[in-house]
Amino acid sequence: MIFFKNCVFYRNPVLIYVVFIIMLYNIYLTVYLLNLISNYKQTCVTEDNSNISYFHFSLSNAEKETNGMVCLATQCSLDRLFSIVELVENWNGPISAAVYAAGEELYFVQDYIKFLRRCYTTIRNSVTFHLAVPANRFPESPSSSHFTDNLLCNQDPKKVLLSLLKQLPKNLKRWRTRMPYPQNHLRNLARFNCQAYYSLVTDIDIIPSYNSAEVLNDFLSTLPKCLKCVYVLPTYEIHQLAPSPKSFLQLMTLKNTGQAKYFHEDIFKLNQLPTNFDLYENMSLKNSDVHISHQIPKYQLFYEPFYISLNNVPSYDERFIGYGFTRNSQIYEMFAANYQFEVLANIFTFQHTYASLVKNSNYREIQYGENFALFTKFKHEIAARYALSHIL
């Protein structure tokens, strides 16, 4: 105490006042940062992960009834909806499309679908749209002032969509960049609304080879009944500047000239490795008809094929949202339940992109980490559900 009385600090009231102010500022700054972190966690995790309740709307029903055996079930958000144009032209059969819309985005989805149905007979005849709106992100305003009624039909559908997206509210744009996207909820919504014996579940930018629905109807009608058989369509990446392949031979021409490659070949080969593309290509060259090329003998971790199945397959686990393990978890359960995966020759799907290794955003990294932890728990649940002797 004697020391403090003799020191300059103790005898200088101005210094005491300055230090006191600095201490108060540090306390304020600490509280502010703690609140900021708390709000960030609530926005990124608590709020978005609680989006487990949705309002569903069937926006439009296909006008043309089809008697085909297979329906394509697909899903997307507004920014990818333009891909439905090429998807419909190639598929040539019934499509059930689930579209995610949050807040005022719902009105933009409605406007854009009105444009698509007005301008594309194939979409009007064969696509049923099912909208999923999170219960805690319903539109706050009663209507939208953006309409596409006066747009000419000769406009590029992607450019029309981009012009609409520019008019989205800024706060909605910021929120959408970090929200976990409920892929599995949308996949279930699309598949459950398929009115056919078989379904092919894809993402909207995965395009089937030309006239796939008709070709598959012929193939499936000749098959003996198999309740636990699923049929894999190999998937390729097509360079953005390359033309869409109409046949297997055109696909091989693109591949031989460096304009096509296996799906995720460069960024994550395990994603499609069990398909065995070499065997698929050899068997397709030997016989030009769609037929079973080979069977996939065993499960390999991270396998995510696109396949055709009866509608008795397990549902997609809706706890997996955002990025990582959304399709993988369902494939894992199917192998545990002894489904038989068979690769089809002379038919395929493709995506217009050459994927490259890029660093994921922080939001995606968080989502992947959460889903990875959930997948570890999920594997034990599946082992118990199907009485497995070991974890696959």
For each residue, the residues with C-beta under 8 A, 3 or more apart:
1: 4 5
2: 5 6
3: 6 7
4: 1 7 9 10
5: 1 2 10 11
6: 2 3 10
7: 3 4 10 11
8: 11 12 15
9: 4 12 15 16
10: 4 5 6 7 16
11: 5 7 8
12: 8 9 15 16
13: 16 17
14: 17 18
15: 8 9 12 18 19
16: 9 10 12 13 19 20
17: 13 14 20 21
18: 14 15 21 22
19: 15 16 22 23
20: 16 17 23 24
21: 17 18 24 25
22: 18 19 25 26
23: 19 20 26 27
24: 20 21 27 28
25: 21 22 28 29
26: 22 23 29 30
27: 23 24 30 31
28: 24 25 31 32
29: 25 26 32 33
30: 26 27 33 34
31: 27 28 34 35
32: 28 29 35 36
33: 29 30 36 37
34: 30 31 37 38
35: 31 32 38 39
36: 32 33 39 40
37: 33 34 40 41
38: 34 35 41 42
39: 35 36 42 43
40: 36 37 43 44
41: 37 38 44 45 46
42: 38 39 45 46 47
43: 39 40 46 47 48 175 178
44: 40 41 47 48 178 363 366
45: 41 42 48 49 366 370
46: 41 42 43 49 50
47: 42 43 44 50 51 136
48: 43 44 45 51 178 179 180 321
49: 45 46 180 321
50: 46 47 136
51: 47 48 54 134 135 136 137 179 180 182 321
52: 318
53: 134 135 136
54: 51 132 133 134 135 182 185
55: 132 133 135 138
56: 130 131 132 133 189
57: 130 131 133
58: 61 128 129 130 131 193
59: 99 109 110 113 129 130 131
60: 113 117 124 127 128 129
61: 58 128
62: 65 66 94 95 124 125 126 127 128
63: 124 125
64: 125 126
65: 62
66: 62 93 94 126
67:
68: 71 93 94 196 213 214 217
69: 196 197 198 216 217 220 221
70: 93 196 197 198 199 200 213 216 217 220 308
71: 68 93 94 95 96 194 195 196 198 199 200
72: 87 91 93 94 95 96 194 199 200 202 208 213
73: 95 96 97 98 187 190 191 193 194 199 200 201 202
74: 84 87 95 96 97 98 190 201 202 203 204 206
75: 97 98 99 100 183 186 187 189 190 203 204
76: 80 81 83 84 97 98 99 100 186 203 204 205
77: 80 81 99 100 101 176 181
78: 81 99 100 101 105 108 109 112 161 164 165
79: 161 165
80: 76 77 83 204 205
81: 76 77 78 84 99 109 112 113 116 161 204
82: 85 157 158 160 161
83: 76 80 86 87 204 205 207
84: 74 76 81 87 88 95 97 116 123 127 204
85: 82 88 89 116 120 123 157
86: 83 89 90 207 244
87: 72 74 83 84 90 91 95 204 207 208
88: 84 85 91 92 95 120 122 123 126 127
89: 85 86 92 122
90: 86 87 207 208 209 210 211 212 244
91: 72 87 88 95 126 208 212 213
92: 88 89 122 126 210 211 212 213 214
93: 66 68 70 71 72 126 212 213 214 217
94: 62 66 68 71 72 126 128 194 195 196 213
95: 62 71 72 73 74 84 87 88 91 126 127 128
96: 71 72 73 74 127 128 130 190 191 193 194 195 199
97: 73 74 75 76 84 127 128 129 130 190 204
98: 73 74 75 76 130 131 132 186 187 189 190 193
99: 59 75 76 77 78 81 109 113 129 130 131 132 186
100: 75 76 77 78 131 132 181 182 186
101: 77 78 105 106 108 109 131 132 133
102: 105 106 133 134 137 172 175 176 179
103: 106 137 138 139 140 169 172
104: 107 108 139 140 141 144 168 169 172
105: 78 101 102 108 109 168 172 176
106: 101 102 103 109 110 131 133 138 139
107: 104 110 111 139 143 144 146
108: 78 101 104 105 111 112 144 146 164 165 167 168
109: 59 78 81 99 101 105 106 112 113 131
110: 59 106 107 113 114 144
111: 107 108 114 115 144 146 147 148 164
112: 78 81 108 109 115 116 148 160 161 164
113: 59 60 81 99 109 110 116 117 129
114: 110 111 117 118 147 148 149
115: 111 112 118 119 148 151 157 160
116: 81 84 85 112 113 119 120 123 157
117: 60 113 114 120 123 124
118: 114 115 124 149 153
119: 115 116 153 157
120: 85 88 116 117 123 124
121: 124 125
122: 88 89 92 125 126
123: 84 85 88 116 117 120 126 127
124: 60 62 63 117 118 120 121 127
125: 62 63 64 121 122
126: 62 64 66 88 91 92 93 94 95 122 123
127: 60 62 84 88 95 96 97 123 124
128: 58 60 61 62 94 95 96 97 193
129: 58 59 60 97 99 113
130: 56 57 58 59 96 97 98 99 189 190 193
131: 56 57 58 59 98 99 100 101 106 109
132: 54 55 56 98 99 100 101 182 185 186 189
133: 54 55 56 57 101 102 106 137 138
134: 51 53 54 102 137 138 182
135: 51 53 54 55 138
136: 47 50 51 53
137: 51 102 103 133 134
138: 55 103 106 133 134 135
139: 103 104 106 107 142
140: 103 104
141: 104 144
142: 139
143: 107
144: 104 107 108 110 111 141 147
145:
146: 107 108 111 164 167
147: 111 114 144 150
148: 111 112 114 115 151 160 164
149: 114 118
150: 147
151: 115 148 155 160
152: 155
153: 118 119
154:
155: 151 152 159 160
156: 159 160
157: 82 85 115 116 119 160 161
158: 82 161 162
159: 155 156 162 163
160: 82 112 115 148 151 155 156 157 163 164
161: 78 79 81 82 112 157 158 164 165
162: 158 159 165 166
163: 159 160 166 167
164: 78 108 111 112 146 148 160 161 167 168
165: 78 79 108 161 162 168
166: 162 163
167: 108 146 163 164
168: 104 105 108 164 165 172 173
169: 103 104 172 173
170: 173 174
171: 174 175
172: 102 103 104 105 168 169 175 176
173: 168 169 170 176 177
174: 170 171 177 178
175: 43 102 171 172 178 179
176: 77 102 105 172 173 179
177: 173 174 361 363
178: 43 44 48 174 175 361 363
179: 48 51 102 175 176
180: 48 49 51 321 322 323 367
181: 77 100 321 322 323
182: 51 54 100 132 134 185 186 318 321
183: 75 186 187 316 320 321 322 326 327
184: 187 188 316 317 318 320 321 326 330
185: 54 132 182 188 189 316 318 321
186: 75 76 98 99 100 132 182 183 189 190
187: 73 75 98 183 184 190 191 201 316 326 327
188: 184 185 191 192 315 316 318
189: 56 75 98 130 132 185 186 192 193
190: 73 74 75 96 97 98 130 186 187 193 194 201
191: 73 96 187 188 194 199 201 311
192: 188 189 311
193: 58 73 96 98 128 130 189 190
194: 71 72 73 94 96 190 191 199 311
195: 71 94 96
196: 68 69 70 71 94 199
197: 69 70 220 310 311
198: 69 70 71 216 220 308 309 310 311
199: 70 71 72 73 96 191 194 196 308 309 311
200: 70 71 72 73 208 212 216 233 306 307 308
201: 73 74 187 190 191 306 307
202: 72 73 74 206 208 306 349
203: 74 75 76 206
204: 74 75 76 80 81 83 84 87 97
205: 76 80 83 351 352 353
206: 74 202 203 235 306 349 350 351
207: 83 86 87 90 244 349 350 351 352
208: 72 87 90 91 200 202 212 213 233 347 348 349
209: 90 212 245 246 247 248 251 347 348 349 350
210: 90 92 246 247
211: 90 92 214 215
212: 90 91 92 93 200 208 209 215 216 233 347
213: 68 70 72 91 92 93 94 208 216 217
214: 68 92 93 211 217 218
215: 211 212 218 219 290 347
216: 69 70 198 200 212 213 219 220 290 308 347
217: 68 69 70 93 213 214 220 221
218: 214 215 221 222 290
219: 215 216 222 223 290 291 344
220: 69 70 197 198 216 217 223 308
221: 69 217 218
222: 218 219
223: 219 220 226 229
224:
225:
226: 223 229 340
227: 310 312
228: 337 338 339 340
229: 223 226 309 339 340 342
230: 307 308 309 313 334 339 340 341 342
231: 292 307 308 309 342 343 344
232: 275 296 305 306 307 341 342 343 344
233: 200 208 212 305 306 307 308 344 347 348 349
234: 262 263 272 275 277 280 305 343 348 349
235: 206 262 263 272 305 306 348 349 350 351
236: 251 255 260 261 262 263 348 349 350 351
237: 260 261 262 263 264 265 350 351 353 354 355
238: 242 244 245 254 259 260 350 351 352 353
239: 242 254 258 259 260 354
240: 352 353 354
241: 259
242: 238 239 254 259 260
243: 250 254
244: 86 90 207 238 350 352
245: 209 238 248 250 251 253 254 260 350
246: 209 210 250
247: 209 210 250 251
248: 209 245 251 252 284 288 346 347 348
249: 252 253
250: 243 245 246 247 253 254
251: 209 236 245 247 248 254 255 260 348 350
252: 248 249 255 256 281 285
253: 245 249 250 256 257
254: 238 239 242 243 245 250 251 257 259 260
255: 236 251 252 258 259 260 261
256: 252 253
257: 253 254
258: 239 255
259: 238 239 241 242 254 255
260: 236 237 238 239 242 245 251 254 255 350
261: 236 237 255 265 266 354
262: 234 235 236 237 265 269 272 277
263: 234 235 236 237 271 272 351
264: 237 267 268 269 271 272 355
265: 237 261 262 269 272
266: 261 269 354 355 356 357
267: 264 355 356 357
268: 264 271 302
269: 262 264 265 266 272 273
270: 273 300 301 302 303
271: 263 264 268 302 303 304
272: 234 235 262 263 264 265 269 275 277 303 304 305
273: 269 270 276 300 303
274: 296 299 300 303 305 341
275: 232 234 272 280 296 305 343
276: 273 279 280 294 296 343
277: 234 262 272 280 281
278: 281 282
279: 276 282 283 293 294 343
280: 234 275 276 277 283 284 293 294 343 345
281: 252 277 278 284 285
282: 278 279 285 286
283: 279 280 286 287 291 293 294 345
284: 248 280 281 287 288 293 345 346
285: 252 281 282
286: 282 283
287: 283 284 291 345 346
288: 248 284 346
289: 346
290: 215 216 218 219 344 345 346 347
291: 219 283 287 344 345 346
292: 231 295 342 343 344 345
293: 279 280 283 284 342 343 344 345
294: 276 279 280 283 342 343
295: 292 340 341 342 343
296: 232 274 275 276 341 342 343
297:
298: 335
299: 274 303 331 332 335 336 392
300: 270 273 274 303
301: 270 392
302: 268 270 271 328
303: 270 271 272 273 274 299 300 328 331
304: 271 272 327 328 331
305: 232 233 234 235 272 274 275 331 341
306: 200 201 202 206 232 233 235 349
307: 200 201 230 231 232 233 341
308: 70 198 199 200 216 220 230 231 233 344
309: 198 199 229 230 231 312 313 339
310: 197 198 227 313
311: 191 192 194 197 198 199
312: 227 309
313: 230 309 310 330 334 339
314: 330 333 334 337
315: 188 318 330
316: 183 184 185 187 188 320 326 327 329 330
317: 184 320 329 330 333 378
318: 52 182 184 185 188 315 321
319: 374 378
320: 183 184 316 317 324 325 326 329 371 374 375
321: 48 49 51 180 181 182 183 184 185 318 326 367 371
322: 180 181 183 326 363 364 367 368 370 371
323: 180 181 326 360 364 367 368 371
324: 320 367 368 371 372 375
325: 320 328 329 371 372 374 375 378
326: 183 184 187 316 320 321 322 323 329 371
327: 183 187 304 316 330 331
328: 302 303 304 325 331 332 375
329: 316 317 320 325 326 332 333 375 378
330: 184 313 314 315 316 317 327 333 334
331: 299 303 304 305 327 328 334 335
332: 299 328 329 335 336 375 378 379 382 392
333: 314 317 329 330 336 337 382
334: 230 313 314 330 331 337 339 341
335: 298 299 331 332 338 339 341 392
336: 299 332 333 382 383 385 386 388 392
337: 228 314 333 334 386
338: 228 335
339: 228 229 230 309 313 334 335
340: 226 228 229 230 295
341: 230 232 274 295 296 305 307 334 335
342: 229 230 231 232 292 293 294 295 296
343: 231 232 234 275 276 279 280 292 293 294 295 296
344: 219 231 232 233 290 291 292 293 308 347
345: 280 283 284 287 290 291 292 293
346: 248 284 287 288 289 290 291
347: 208 209 212 215 216 233 248 290 344
348: 208 209 233 234 235 236 248 251
349: 202 206 207 208 209 233 234 235 236 306
350: 206 207 209 235 236 237 238 244 245 251 260
351: 205 206 207 235 236 237 238 263
352: 205 207 238 240 244
353: 205 237 238 240
354: 237 239 240 261 266
355: 237 264 266 267
356: 266 267
357: 266 267
358:
359:
360: 323 364 365 368
361: 177 178 364 365
362: 365 366
363: 44 177 178 322 366 367
364: 322 323 360 361 367 368
365: 360 361 362 368 369
366: 44 45 362 363 369 370
367: 180 321 322 323 324 363 364 370 371
368: 322 323 324 360 364 365 371 372
369: 365 366 372 373
370: 45 322 366 367 373 374
371: 320 321 322 323 324 325 326 367 368 374 375
372: 324 325 368 369 375 376
373: 369 370 376 377
374: 319 320 325 370 371 377 378
375: 320 324 325 328 329 332 371 372 378 379
376: 372 373 379 380
377: 373 374 380 381
378: 317 319 325 329 332 374 375 381 382
379: 332 375 376 382 383 391 392
380: 376 377 383 384 391
381: 377 378 384 385
382: 332 333 336 378 379 385 386 388 392
383: 336 379 380 386 387 388 390 391 392
384: 380 381 387
385: 336 381 382
386: 336 337 382 383
387: 383 384
388: 336 382 383 391 392
389:
390: 383
391: 379 380 383 388
392: 299 301 332 335 336 379 382 383 388
